[in-house]
Amino acid sequence: MFGLGGGELLLIFFLALIFIGPKKLPELAKSLGKSIREFQKAKDELMHQVNTPDAPTHVAHQETKTEQLPSGVTPEVDEATKDSDKPA
């Protein structure tokens, strides 16, 4: 765990006990555990979003939106495409 052995963890515990005090140590451990859990949950959600292949549905949605464009837009788009194909 983080490259720490049993002796080092015991030393950290005793130093925390001395500096923080026996009354606040359980509260600190609880909040530290909660923070680690929330961080782990956020990391897992991010990894799930990155690994989920939702790009095909996004592309299909964009194609549907393109098909729903007003018909008056198509001639202007075609004309602009023709102009861009001409050499400068």
Rosetta blueprint (number, residue, H / E / L):
1 M L
2 F L
3 G L
4 L L
5 G L
6 G H
7 G H
8 E H
9 L H
10 L H
11 L H
12 I H
13 F H
14 F H
15 L H
16 A H
17 L H
18 I H
19 F H
20 I H
21 G L
22 P L
23 K L
24 K L
25 L H
26 P H
27 E H
28 L H
29 A H
30 K H
31 S H
32 L H
33 G H
34 K H
35 S H
36 I H
37 R H
38 E H
39 F H
40 Q H
41 K H
42 A H
43 K H
44 D H
45 E H
46 L H
47 M H
48 H H
49 Q H
50 V H
51 N H
52 T L
53 P L
54 D L
55 A H
56 P H
57 T H
58 H H
59 V H
60 A H
61 H H
62 Q H
63 E H
64 T H
65 K H
66 T H
67 E H
68 Q L
69 L L
70 P L
71 S L
72 G L
73 V H
74 T H
75 P H
76 E H
77 V H
78 D H
79 E H
80 A H
81 T H
82 K H
83 D H
84 S H
85 D H
86 K L
87 P L
88 A L
